[in-house]
Amino acid sequence: MNRNVERIAPFAFGLIALALWQGAVWATHTPSYVVPGPLAIAQAFWQARGALGAGLLSTLAVTGSALLSSTLLGVFLAVAMAASPLFRSAVQPWAVVVQVTPVVAIAPLIIIWVGQPFLALVVCAVVVSFFAILSNTAAGLAATPAELMDLFRLNGATRWQVLFQLSLPYALPYFLTGLRLAGTLALVGAVVAEFVAGSGGFASGLAWEIIEASYRLQIPRMFAALLLLGAAGIGIYALLGALERVVLARRDG
């Protein structure tokens, strides 16, 4: 199939879906406070573009900080687990426990314990996102071919030389895949934390815009915030995907 057609296909599908959505709203005379059409949502977005833009920037600040922290934490733990089987046995089960614990259940505790609102939101997002980097990087380190490791050792390489000169470069594609997943998870964690914080009186980010719009029954504005949040997630995933392609192309080139 033509590459240009593949690139256009998502946009064409989106336009068709929006047209069908708007047509269904018109045909059924559905009130905007029940299901708003795309035109009502676009109008609400334009009217509230300042507040929604500020909310988006706040959410992206939390997401970016969480992604950076998750990268440092995930890579550090993965390297330490690869270097020490004892450390892996001690840490891995607890990392899984943290990952499977619903962040919405522990977010109030994190907000209370941390105290500083922005930092608390970042910690909540890190809890959601760091495991993707940890698990993928650890898998990449463990997948290093045994024959290459034996070759390094036969040439007198130390454990750390094997790790940094062979295992880490070999694990780079795995890490980049984990980074792309962690980017979207960090956004999810940031929004969940903002919902909890907003309910507790700390208004911040797109989550608060959604909460406030729902309280006021401004459903088109709520949909506008939701669609903006979805667009942010797509943008993060695409940006990290492009970074992955560039990094791997330079490595292989």
Backbone as a ProteinNet text record, in pm:
[ID]
protein_1_A
[PRIMARY]
MNRNVERIAPFAFGLIALALWQGAVWATHTPSYVVPGPLAIAQAFWQARGALGAGLLSTLAVTGSALLSSTLLGVFLAVAMAASPLFRSAVQPWAVVVQVTPVVAIAPLIIIWVGQPFLALVVCAVVVSFFAILSNTAAGLAATPAELMDLFRLNGATRWQVLFQLSLPYALPYFLTGLRLAGTLALVGAVVAEFVAGSGGFASGLAWEIIEASYRLQIPRMFAALLLLGAAGIGIYALLGALERVVLARRDG
[TERTIARY]
83.9	0	87.8	44.4	118.7	136.2	259.9	289.6	209.5	187.8	110.1	-33.5	-89.8	-226.2	-231.2	-129.4	-125.5	-117.2	-45	-32.1	-161.5	-232	-355.8	-471.4	-465.4	-577.4	-627.8	-541.9	-593.7	-671.3	-621.3	-689.1	-822.8	-824.6	-949.8	-1052	-1007.5	-1098.3	-1152.9	-1064.8	-1109	-1212.2	-1190.3	-1285.9	-1420.1	-1415.7	-1541.2	-1616.1	-1541.8	-1605.2	-1667.2	-1597.1	-1650.7	-1776.4	-1773.5	-1890.4	-2011.1	-1988.1	-2097.6	-2149.2	-2058.3	-2095.2	-2183.5	-2138.2	-2216.3	-2351.2	-2352.2	-2477.7	-2575.1	-2523.9	-2610.6	-2670	-2589.3	-2639.2	-2749.1	-2728	-2830.6	-2956.9	-2939.2	-3054.7	-3140.9	-3075.8	-3150.6	-3186.6	-3141.6	-3167.6	-3121.7	-3005.5	-2951.2	-2899.8	-2943	-2894.5	-2743.9	-2679.9	-2534.3	-2492.7	-2585.7	-2549.9	-2558.8	-2604.8	-2605.4	-2488.2	-2490.7	-2378.3	-2357.9	-2254.4	-2229.8	-2169.9	-2200.7	-2140.5	-2004.1	-1925.8	-1792.6	-1793.4	-1897.3	-1901.5	-1916.9	-2002.8	-2019.8	-1891.6	-1823.2	-1697.1	-1591.8	-1584.5	-1488	-1516.8	-1644.8	-1681.1	-1642.6	-1668.3	-1632.6	-1481.4	-1408.8	-1262.5	-1212.5	-1268.4	-1223.7	-1254.9	-1370.4	-1408.8	-1322.5	-1278.4	-1200.8	-1055.5	-1006.3	-873.6	-763.7	-780.6	-678.9	-666.9	-780.9	-780.2	-737.3	-785.2	-747.9	-599.5	-547.6	-405.1	-318.9	-359	-284.6	-291.8	-410.1	-424.3	-337.8	-330.6	-247.3	-100.7	-53.9	85.9	117	24.3	44.7	54.7	-35.4	-32.8	93.6	135.3	256.5	381.5	380.3	494.4	508.5	396.1	398.4	442.1	387.5	419.9	567.9	621.7	763.1	854.7	822.2	903.7	896.1	776.4	759.7	833.2	830.5	899	1049.5	1104.4	1247.4	1284.2	1204.5	1231.2	1216.3	1114.8	1093.7	1209.4	1261.9	1375.3	1496.8	1529.4	1645	1626.1	1507.4	1481	1477.7	1407.1	1393.9	1526.3	1607.8	1737.1	1830.8	1830.6	1916.4	1881.7	1752.8	1711.2	1741.2	1719.8	1746.4	1894.9	1980.8	2124.7	2167.9	2115.5	2150.6	2103.7	1985.3	1933.4	2016.3	2065.8	2149.9	2286.9	2336	2467.9	2466.3	2352.3	2345.9	2219.5	2231.2	2113.7	2045	2124.9	2066.9	1978.6	2027.5	1947.7	1820.9	1830.6	1712.9	1609.5	1655.3	1562.8	1495.7	1567.8	1512.3	1415.6	1443.8	1369.5	1255	1273.3	1175.2	1033.6	1015.2	876.9	811.2	888.6	830.5	800.1	880.7	850.7	719	695	568.4	452.5	471.9	366.2	328.5	429.5	402.1	326	363.2	300.9	154	120.3	-17.5	-107.7	-50.8	-132.7	-198.9	-330.7	-398.2	-353	-304.2	-252.5	-362.4	-487.1	-596.3	-617.9	-575.2	-592.5	-485	-364.7	-255.6	-224.4	-285.3	-258.1	-290.1	-403.1	-427.5	-317.1	-265.5	-157.6	-30.5	1.5	121.1	110.8	-6.4	-26.4	-9.1	-59.5	-46.5	98.6	164.6	301.1	400.9	387.7	483.8	462.9	336.4	306.9	310.2	420	430.5	346.1	246.3	149.7	212.1	297.3	354.3	438.1	520.9	605.8	521.5	410.9	322.6	261.9	222.6	168.5	274.1	397.1	505.5	529.4	529.5	550.7	441.1	317	205.8	225	266.5	287.9	406.3	509.6	625	584.5	499.1	451.8	386.3	314.8	245.9	341.9	441.9	518.9	654.3	716.1	855.8	872	769.4	784.1	800.2	742.2	757.6	903.3	972.8	1114.8	1197	1165.6	1238.6	1228.1	1107.1	1087.2	1147.2	1130.2	1184.3	1336.5	1394.6	1540.4	1600.1	1538	1586.3	1577.6	1469.6	1456	1565.6	1597.5	1703.4	1839.6	1866.5	1993.6	2005.2	1894.2	1895.8	1904.7	1869.8	1869.3	2003.9	2103.3	2235.6	2287.1	2326.9	2372.1	2486.6	2474.4	2575.3	2710.3	2709.7	2837.1	2915.7	2843.7	2913.2	2969.4	2894.9	2945.2	3069.8	3066.8	3184.5	3302.6	3277.8	3385.8	3448.5	3365.4	3417.1	3502.3	3454.3	3527.6	3659.2	3657.8	3781	3888	3841	3934.5	3966.3	3929.3	3968.4	3878.2	3757.9	3666.2	3613.5	3602.6	3545.8	3393.6	3328.1	3181.2	3122.5	3182.4	3128.6	3152.9	3264.3	3288.6	3188.5	3157.1	3056.4	2921.5	2890.9	2762	2748.8	2849.5	2837.6	2875.4	2959.8	3003.1	2926.4	2859.8	2786.8	2638.5	2607.9	2468.1	2381.6	2430.2	2349.1	2324.4	2426.6	2396.2	2301.3	2313.4	2223.1	2080.5	2066.5	1933.5	1869.1	1938.6	1885.6	1748.2	1725	1589.5	1481.4	1513.5	1417.6	1386.8	1492.1	1473.4	1386.4	1411.5	1334.4	1187.5	1161.8	1023.3	957.9	1029	976.7	954.5	1044.3	1030.2	903.6	872.7	752.6	626.6	626.3	512.7	503.7	618.3	619.8	570	592.3	544.5	394	321.8	175.9	128.8	198.9	160.9	183.9	290.4	314.9	201.9	150.2	36.5	-86.2	-111.5	-224.6	-208.6	-88.9	-64.7	-80.7	-34.7	-49.2	-195.9	-276.1	-418.6	-491.2	-461.8	-525	-489	-362.1	-319.8	-387.9	-404.5	-472.8	-619.4	-682.8	-821.8	-831.5	-742	-744.8	-712.5	-609.8	-572	-681.9	-748.2	-857	-973.4	-1003.3	-1110.3	-1073.9	-941.7	-897.5	-873	-897.5	-886.5	-768.8	-681.6	-568.3	-602.1	-642.7	-687	-565.3	-550.5	-434.8	-460.6	-416	-411.6	-544	-536.6	-655.6	-758	-713	-807.8	-901.3	-847.8	-932.9	-1029.8	-986	-1076.7	-1193.5	-1166.2	-1272.4	-1366.3	-1309.1	-1391.3	-1480.5	-1420.1	-1495.4	-1606.3	-1576.3	-1677.3	-1791.8	-1760.5	-1866.9	-1953.8	-1892.8	-1970.7	-2068.5	-2026.3	-2108.9	-2195.4	-2191.4	-2265.6	-2228.3	-2102.7	-2049.9	-1988.8	-2077.1	-2033.3	-1948.3	-1980.9	-1891.1	-1748.7	-1737.1	-1603.5	-1532.8	-1607.1	-1548	-1496	-1575.1	-1530.6	-1407.6	-1405	-1288.7	-1162.2	-1172.9	-1057.6	-1016.5	-1115.4	-1085.1	-1014.9	-1064.5	-1001.1	-861.3	-843.2	-710.2	-614.8	-665.8	-585.4	-547.5	-643.3	-613	-509.9	-522.6	-424.8	-285.8	-279.9	-150.7	-88.3	-170.5	-118.5	-65.1	-138.3	-92.4	37.7	44.2	165	286.5	269.1	380.3	427.1	332.4	367	438.6	389.3	451.6	590.7	605.3	734.6	839.6	802.3	896.9	923.6	823.9	846.5	946.7	935.5	1030.8	1171.3	1179.4	1308.9	1369.6	1287.2	1334.8	1393.4	1322.8	1371	1502.2	1513.6	1634.9	1753.8	1733.4	1842.9	1890.8	1796.7	1835.4	1898.1	1850.6	1910.5	2055.6	2081.2	2219.2	2307	2251.9	2331.2	2367.6	2268.6	2291.8	2370.9	2366.2	2438.2	2585.5
-120	0	125.6	226.9	351.7	413.8	457.2	514.8	641.9	721.6	843.9	814.2	706.4	667.1	624.9	552.2	509.4	629.2	731.7	849.6	930.1	934	1011.8	938.2	805.4	724.3	763.7	785.5	822.7	954.2	1052.1	1181.2	1168.4	1089.9	1068.8	998.4	897.4	826.5	921.4	1007.7	1103	1200.5	1252.6	1345.9	1279.1	1154.7	1082.3	1059.3	1021	997.7	1125.5	1238.6	1366.3	1405.6	1383.8	1416.7	1330.7	1201.9	1114.4	1152.8	1189.5	1232.4	1357.2	1457.3	1580.9	1553.9	1470.4	1437.5	1366.2	1275.2	1204	1298.8	1395	1493.2	1578.9	1622.7	1702.4	1620.4	1496.2	1414.1	1378.7	1356.6	1316.4	1433.4	1554.5	1675.3	1656.5	1594.8	1569.7	1699.8	1734.4	1857.9	1850.9	1964.3	1967.6	1929.5	1942.3	1903.9	1751.7	1680.1	1533.2	1480	1506.8	1472.3	1588.5	1666.4	1778.8	1730.3	1801.8	1771.3	1835.3	1794.2	1852.5	2004.2	2060.1	2205.8	2274.9	2221	2277.9	2264.6	2152.8	2132.2	2230.6	2250.6	2346	2487.6	2523.9	2655.6	2671.5	2567.3	2572.7	2582	2510.3	2516.7	2657.3	2718.9	2853.1	2953.6	2939.8	3032.2	3014.5	2890.8	2863.2	2829.7	2874.2	2833.7	2876.7	2992.2	3037.4	2945.2	2914.5	2827.5	2686	2636.3	2501.6	2493.6	2597.7	2598.7	2600.4	2681.3	2685.1	2549.6	2488.3	2356.4	2252.7	2258.9	2165.6	2182.6	2306.5	2330.7	2277.8	2294.9	2243.9	2092.1	2026.4	1880.1	1830	1897.6	1856.1	1878.2	1980.4	2002	1885.6	1840.7	1724.6	1600	1582.5	1464.9	1460.8	1573.4	1577.5	1550.5	1610.3	1587.2	1441.7	1383.6	1243.3	1150.6	1182.5	1098	1101.1	1218.3	1228.6	1149.9	1166.2	1094.5	944.2	903.1	760.4	701.1	778.3	730.7	707	803.9	789.8	673.4	664.9	559.6	422.4	411.9	283.3	229.8	316.5	272.3	234	314.4	282.8	147	122.1	-5.4	-121.5	-101.5	-207.8	-243	-141.3	-166.2	-235.2	-188.2	-249.8	-394.8	-422.6	-559.6	-648.7	-592.3	-670.4	-698.2	-604.1	-618.9	-710.2	-718	-795.3	-880.2	-1010.6	-1098.5	-1085.1	-1062.4	-1044.9	-920.4	-811.6	-688.1	-711	-784.5	-813.4	-893.2	-992.6	-1073.9	-992.5	-894.2	-813.9	-707	-649.4	-531.1	-565	-663	-688.4	-713.8	-796.5	-817.2	-689	-600.9	-475.9	-379.3	-382.9	-300.1	-343.6	-474.7	-525.5	-483.6	-489.1	-447.8	-301.8	-216.7	-74.6	-57	-134.7	-120.6	-161.6	-269	-319.8	-249.3	-165.1	-89.3	27.3	39.2	151.1	285.7	371.4	499.8	585.4	565.3	644.9	611.7	490.6	450.8	510	529.7	579.6	726.4	786.1	927.4	1019.4	1000.8	1088.6	1079.8	959.1	943.5	1012.6	996	1059.8	1211.4	1266.3	1411.3	1460.1	1382.6	1421.2	1410	1299.5	1275.6	1372.1	1396.7	1483.5	1629.9	1670.6	1807.1	1908.5	1915.9	2013.4	1963.4	2041.3	1990.4	1941	2022.5	1983.3	1857.4	1852.2	1735.5	1611.3	1627.4	1514	1460.4	1550	1506.2	1430.2	1478.4	1411.2	1271.8	1259.5	1128.5	1030.4	1075.6	989.6	942.6	1032.7	996	901.5	917.8	828.7	687.1	676.8	545.2	469	541.2	477.7	442.2	525.2	515.3	447	441.9	397.3	249.7	168.3	24	-11.5	67.4	39.5	50.1	149.8	165.2	57.6	31.5	-70.7	-207.6	-250.1	-384.5	-399	-299.2	-308.9	-302.5	-213.8	-204.7	-331.2	-383.1	-507.2	-623.2	-627	-731.8	-718.9	-595.9	-575.5	-616.4	-583.7	-623.2	-775.5	-840	-985.8	-1056.5	-986.9	-1048.3	-1038.7	-981.6	-972.2	-1111.9	-1135.4	-1269.4	-1321.2	-1443.2	-1501.8	-1514.8	-1542	-1559	-1427.7	-1314.8	-1186	-1155	-1191.1	-1170.7	-1256.1	-1379.9	-1467	-1409.8	-1353	-1293.4	-1176.2	-1092.3	-979.4	-1029.5	-1132.1	-1181.8	-1247.9	-1317.6	-1378.9	-1274.8	-1154.3	-1045.4	-961.7	-1012.2	-948.5	-835.8	-823.9	-716.8	-744.2	-640.2	-653.1	-658.4	-686.4	-690.5	-556.7	-447.2	-315.1	-278.8	-323.7	-300	-376	-497.8	-574.6	-504.7	-452.2	-387	-260.4	-174	-42.6	-42.7	-134.8	-136	-236.1	-331.6	-432	-435.5	-458.9	-483.4	-360	-244.9	-122.9	-82.6	-81.6	-52.8	-154.5	-282.1	-383.1	-360.9	-308.1	-286.8	-156.3	-74.8	56.1	48.6	-41	-47.2	-81.7	-169.9	-205.3	-83.3	-9.2	110.8	213.5	234.4	334.1	293.8	164	117.1	143.5	115.4	144.8	292.7	375.5	520.2	569.3	514.8	555.8	518.2	399.1	357.8	443	470.2	547.1	689.9	744.4	880.6	892.1	797.2	800.7	764.9	672.1	635.6	751.9	828.9	945.5	1046.5	1061.4	1151.6	1101.3	970.4	911.7	932.5	906.5	925	1068.7	1162.2	1303.9	1344	1296	1331.8	1271.2	1144.8	1081.3	1156.9	1193.2	1268.5	1404.6	1469.5	1599.1	1585.7	1476	1452.2	1443.4	1365.2	1348.8	1480.5	1550.1	1677.3	1781.6	1781.7	1876.1	1852.8	1726.1	1695	1739.9	1747.1	1789	1937.7	2012.9	2157.9	2217.7	2134.4	2186.3	2179.6	2291.6	2295.9	2308.1	2211.2	2213.4	2129.3	2176.5	2096.8	2074.4	1993.9	1963.6	1885.8	1806.5	1731	1825.4	1934.5	2030.6	2097.8	2123.6	2180.6	2085.7	1956	1857.7	1854.4	1855.6	1852.8	1976.7	2093.2	2218.4	2223.9	2181.4	2182.4	2087.2	1972.2	1877.1	1931.1	1999.4	2058.8	2163.9	2237.7	2345	2298.6	2168.9	2110.3	2174.1	2215.7	2268.2	2151	2066.6	1941.2	1963.2	2059.4	2082.7	2118.9	2200.2	2236.3	2113.1	2027.5	1905.8	1817	1802.9	1724.1	1788	1921.1	1989.5	1957.7	1957.2	1923.3	1778.1	1689	1547.6	1526	1591.7	1576.5	1637.1	1747.1	1807.2	1713.2	1645.9	1548.4	1431.2	1383.9	1276.6	1319.2	1443.2	1494.2	1503.4	1541.5	1547.4	1409	1308.1	1172.3	1123.9	1152.8	1114.8	1187.7	1315.6	1392.4	1338.6	1303.4	1247.6	1116.3	1029.1	898.5	915.3	1006.6	1028.4	1090.1	1184.5	1249.5	1149.8	1065.2	966.2	857.9	828.5	735.7	790.6	920.3	983.8	984.3	1010.9	1006.2	866	764.6	626.7	598.3	640.2	615.6	688.2	812.7	889.7	828.1	793.1	736.2	604.2	516.5	386.6	401	498	519.2	565.6	654.2	701	589.5	506.7	395.7	295.5	262.8	163	220.7	356.3	416.6	428.1
0	0	0	-71.3	-80.3	57.8	87.9	219.7	244.5	140.4	157.1	197	140.5	176.3	322.9	367.1	506.6	600.7	560.6	646.3	650.6	538.2	531.7	598	601	648.9	787.9	889.1	1021	1020	942.3	936	863.4	756.1	683.6	771.8	844.4	934.6	1041.5	1095.1	1196.2	1142.5	1021.9	961.9	935.4	888.3	863.8	994.7	1098	1228.4	1283.8	1270	1317.5	1240.2	1108.7	1027.2	1065.5	1087.5	1129.5	1267.3	1355.4	1490	1483.5	1408.7	1397.7	1331.2	1229.7	1163.4	1255.8	1339.9	1433.8	1537	1582.6	1680	1618.2	1494.3	1425.8	1400.4	1355.6	1319.2	1439.4	1553.5	1673.8	1764.1	1727.3	1807.4	1953	1968.1	2101.9	2162.4	2284.9	2348.8	2374.5	2370.6	2388.8	2530.6	2627.3	2763.3	2783.4	2681.7	2685.2	2602.6	2473.5	2384.7	2289	2308	2216.2	2085.5	1978.5	1849.9	1837.2	1736.6	1716.4	1702	1638.7	1623.2	1757.7	1845.9	1979.4	2060.7	2043.7	2115.7	2067.1	1934.5	1879.2	1928	1935.2	1985.2	2131.8	2213	2354.6	2372.4	2288	2296.2	2264.8	2162.3	2125.6	2236.1	2298.7	2404.8	2529.3	2555.4	2677.1	2645.3	2529.3	2483.5	2581	2646	2740	2860.3	2922.3	3040.1	3003.4	2889.3	2847.9	2813	2748.6	2716.7	2842.1	2941.9	3068	3139	3135.4	3196.2	3127.8	2993.9	2919	2955.8	2963.6	2999.3	3138.4	3231.8	3367.3	3368	3294.8	3288.3	3220.1	3112.8	3042.4	3127.3	3213.5	3303	3400.5	3455	3544.5	3467.5	3346.4	3265.6	3229.5	3185.5	3148.6	3266.9	3381.7	3501.6	3544.3	3535.9	3574	3478.4	3348.7	3250.5	3272	3300.2	3327.6	3453.2	3558.9	3683.8	3664.7	3589.2	3563.1	3483.6	3389.1	3309.7	3397.6	3481.8	3570.6	3667.4	3727.6	3824.5	3757.9	3644.8	3577.4	3527.2	3465.1	3413.6	3528.4	3634	3749.5	3808.2	3830.7	3888.1	3793.5	3663.2	3566.6	3562.4	3563.6	3562.4	3691.3	3804	3931.9	3938	3883.3	3880.8	3790	3679.5	3589.5	3650.7	3731.1	3791.6	3913.2	3981.5	4105.1	4109.8	4095.8	4108.2	4243.7	4349.3	4482.2	4486.6	4427.1	4422.4	4341.5	4229.8	4148.5	4228.4	4300.5	4379.6	4488.3	4542.6	4651.4	4601.8	4484.4	4439.2	4344.8	4257.8	4152.4	4205	4309.3	4357.4	4405.8	4469.7	4519.9	4406.9	4302.3	4185	4122.2	4118.5	4064.3	4153.8	4284.5	4378.6	4356.2	4339.8	4314.6	4184.3	4081	3950.2	3953.3	4023.7	4021.3	4121.3	4207.7	4302.6	4230.3	4232.2	4163.2	4219.5	4132	4178.8	4239.8	4193.1	4248.7	4396	4437.4	4576.9	4667	4612.7	4696	4671.3	4569.1	4539.8	4657.2	4728.1	4844.1	4948.8	4972.4	5070.2	5021.9	4892.4	4838.2	4850.3	4819.2	4827.1	4970.2	5066.4	5207.2	5252.6	5218.2	5264.2	5201.3	5071.7	5003.1	5041	5045.8	5089.1	4977	4902.7	4793.7	4675.6	4630.5	4531.9	4401.7	4339.8	4211.2	4225.3	4328	4349.5	4375.7	4446.9	4474.1	4345.3	4255.1	4126.6	4046.3	4050.5	3978.5	4035.1	4166.4	4228.4	4187	4185.9	4143.2	3999.6	3912.9	3772.5	3757.4	3839	3834.9	3875.2	3975.8	4021	3905.9	3820.9	3708.6	3595.4	3570.9	3446.1	3456.3	3574.2	3578.7	3544.4	3571.3	3552.4	3404.5	3314.7	3171.6	3130.2	3182.9	3150.9	3221	3346.9	3421.4	3354.6	3323	3269.5	3130	3044.3	2908.5	2908.5	2988.4	2994.2	3053.6	3158.2	3218.6	3119.5	3040.5	2938.7	2833	2793.8	2695.8	2748.3	2875.3	2935.3	2946.3	2979.1	2992.5	2857.7	2748.9	2616.1	2545.2	2611.4	2550	2514.1	2389.7	2349.5	2436.2	2481.6	2570.3	2500.6	2368.8	2297.6	2291.7	2280.9	2281.9	2420.3	2523.7	2659.7	2683	2635.1	2649.3	2573.2	2455.5	2377	2451	2512.2	2589.8	2705	2774.5	2890.8	2849.3	2735	2685.9	2653.8	2621.3	2591.5	2714.3	2831.2	2956.2	3002.2	2948.7	2990.4	3130.4	3208.1	3341.8	3332.5	3447.1	3449	3407.6	3455.2	3423	3276.9	3220.6	3078.3	2992.2	3031.7	2959.8	2967.7	3086.2	3106.2	3022.5	3030	2966.8	2818.4	2776.5	2637.2	2551	2612.5	2536.5	2572.7	2699.1	2739	2722.1	2768.2	2757.1	2611.5	2523.6	2382.1	2320.8	2359.1	2304.6	2354	2476.3	2534.9	2490.2	2410.1	2371.7	2304.6	2206.9	2147.1	2249	2343.1	2447.2	2534.5	2571	2652.3	2581.3	2452	2377.7	2365.2	2351.8	2351	2485.3	2593.2	2726.3	2748.8	2692.9	2706.7	2639.4	2521.7	2449.5	2528.7	2586.5	2669.2	2795.3	2855.3	2979.1	2957.5	2838.4	2811.8	2823.6	2763.5	2772.4	2912.8	2979.1	3115.9	3212.9	3189.1	3274	3260.5	3138.8	3118.1	3193.1	3184.7	3257.6	3407.4	3458	3600.7	3644.9	3560.6	3594.2	3602.9	3507.9	3506.6	3626.4	3656.7	3773.8	3900.7	3914.7	4032.3	4038.2	3924	3921.4	3960.1	3919.5	3961	4112.2	4172.6	4317.8	4386.9	4337.7	4397.4	4380.7	4264.5	4241.4	4335.5	4362.5	4457.9	4598	4625	4757.3	4769.3	4662.5	4670.4	4597.2	4539.4	4462.9	4315.2	4258.3	4118.4	4027.2	3936.7	3848.2	3725.8	3610.2	3489.7	3420.5	3315.1	3236.8	3317.5	3413.2	3495.8	3569.7	3620.6	3690.7	3594.1	3471.7	3371.8	3345.9	3341.6	3322	3441.5	3562.1	3683.4	3691.4	3667.9	3678	3573.5	3451.8	3346.1	3377.9	3437	3471.7	3583.9	3681.1	3789.8	3737.2	3636.1	3579.9	3462.6	3435.7	3323.5	3190.5	3180	3054.1	2975.8	2925.9	2865.3	2739.8	2652	2537.9	2580.1	2684.8	2733.9	2792.2	2859.4	2914.5	2801.7	2695.2	2580	2515.8	2510.4	2452.1	2531.1	2663.5	2746.9	2727.6	2714.9	2693.1	2559.1	2454.9	2323.3	2321.7	2393.8	2403.2	2476	2577.1	2649.3	2559	2479.2	2384.1	2281.4	2232.8	2135.9	2197.8	2326.5	2395	2404.3	2434.2	2440.9	2307.4	2200	2066.3	2032	2068	2039.8	2113.1	2240.3	2318	2257.1	2223.7	2166.5	2032.6	1948.8	1818.6	1833.3	1926.5	1946.9	1994.8	2090.9	2141.2	2036.6	1952.5	1842.5	1742	1712.7	1621.6	1682.2	1813.1	1881.8	1872.3	1889.9	1880.2	1741.5	1637	1501.7	1474.1	1520.7	1497	1569.6	1696.6	1775.7	1716.6	1680.5	1625.2	1486.8	1408.6	1275.8	1290.2	1385.8	1406.3	1460.3	1547.8	1601.8	1493.3	1409.9	1304.7	1187.7	1173.7	1063.6	1091.6
[MASK]
+++++++++++++++++++++++++++++++++++++++++++++++++++++++++++++++++++++++++++++++++++++++++++++++++++++++++++++++++++++++++++++++++++++++++++++++++++++++++++++++++++++++++++++++++++++++++++++++++++++++++++++++++++++++++++++++++++++++++++++++++++++++++++++

